[in-house]
Amino acid sequence: MGVATEASAGSAATSGVARIAAVFAANRAAHAKALAPFVTAGDPDRDTTVAVIEAVAAAGASLCELGVPYSDPIADGPVIQASYTRALGAGITLEGVFDIARRAASQTTMPILAMVSYSIIFRRGIAAFTAEAVAAGLAGLVVPDLPLEESDDLDQACRTAGLALVRLVTPTTPPDRAAAIAKKSTGFLYCVSVAGVTGARMELPSGLADRVQWLKTQTDVPVLVGFGISGPEQVKAVAAVADGAIVGSALVRLMAESAGQPRADMLAAVRSRVTDLAAACGPHG
């Protein structure tokens, strides 16, 4: 399974980029790959989100993506859209997201990255947002709707702050553009497995292995695959070619299906699922 080390602790003295790099270095030493679960901030509430992040870390996750709810998501499928709607309805704010990150980062060494729309960052102000992200213990940002041509200001702010700025490459990204995106990504590169929106799928697309192998020749950072990955067999297949797998909708759906149950039961279900997914991440020869 993935490894989180003391070197990844969320201290102000250690940059987010360095903390993420330490996790991948530890994974390589253990012949393991990374599991990066996605968790929606504030669904169903702040305290539960903190507890879920702690649970996935204890279950063997290497990294965690913390989804920042947004009323007009770009690439999110119905499961994550519904979770964003629930979180916004429950009153989650950007301050609340940073509070979740701060509390979770103080309890686990696992790096946490915010998956956030650029419009939220722009509205806050790049300097203010990155400063608050660092103060909250975040290790980086995943910004799915940030065009490469408009990313220089945020890229520079993140580099100055020590935050990773993870870029995304999709199946429809032309090779020249994909190469340029890959070279700019810090922390890791997010390889979107399928065109369209997020959501669990039964099978991984053909050609994914070749695409990942090519991307690995275009960047010095690890390549993780996300979108449509739900079960251990899919994670194992991804881990055989990539540096890790991102699992989102499957876990968000599990939490939604556990609504109304005692929190302890829901957390036990999340831990069990993530334990199985993390086990599929290694060791690999």
C-alpha positions, 0 to 999 in steps of 0.5 A: 500500500501507499506510504506516508512518512514523517517527512510529509508532515504538514509543517510550515518548514516543509513545502507541500511539493517536498512533502508530496515528493517524500511520499512518492520516494517512500512508495518507490522504496517500498515498491508501492504505488500511491492511492489518492482518495477524493473527499468532498469538503463539508459533506455532510459536515466539517467534523465528518470530513475531518474524520474521513480524511483521518480514516483514509490516511489510517487505511493506507492512502498516500495523498488526499484530494479535498474537493472544494464545493462549487455551484457550477462544477466543470468535470464532476459527474452526478455523484460528486455534483450531488455531494457539492450540492449537499455541502453547499446546502449545509453551509460550507464556505471557503473558510470552512474548507480551510478549517477542515484542511487545517484540522486534518493536516494537524492529525495526519502526515498525509499530504492534502491537496485542494481540488478547486475551480480557478474561479474560486481562486481568482475571486479570492485573489491568487496571493490571498488564496495561496497564503491561506492554503499554506496556512491551512497545511495544504500541500497543493492545488488541483485546478481542473479548469485552469488553461495552460495559457492563463496559469503563469500567475498562479504557477508562480505564486504556488512555486513561491509558496511551495505548493504543488500545482497539479495539471491535468491531461485528458484523452483529447489533449493534443500531444504537443499540448499534453507535453507542455502541460506535463512539463509545467505540472508540480507534485504530480501529473493528473492523467484523466483516464476517459473523456467526460466527467468523473464517475465510477466505470466498469472498465478502464479504456484501451490505450491508457497504459500506452498514454501513461508510459508516454506521459512519463517520458514528458515529465519528471513528476509522478503520473497518477490516473483518475476518473472512473476508477472504483475497485481494487482490480481497476486500481491494481491495473492502473498501479501496474503502469502509473505511479498511483490511482485517484478514486473519487466517486466510488468513495463519495457514493459509499458515504452517501449510501451511509447517510443516516447511519452512525458516523462510526459505521460510515467511517468503518465502511470507508476504512475498509474500502480504502484498505482494499484499494490501498492493498491493490497499490502494492507492493509491485515488482 
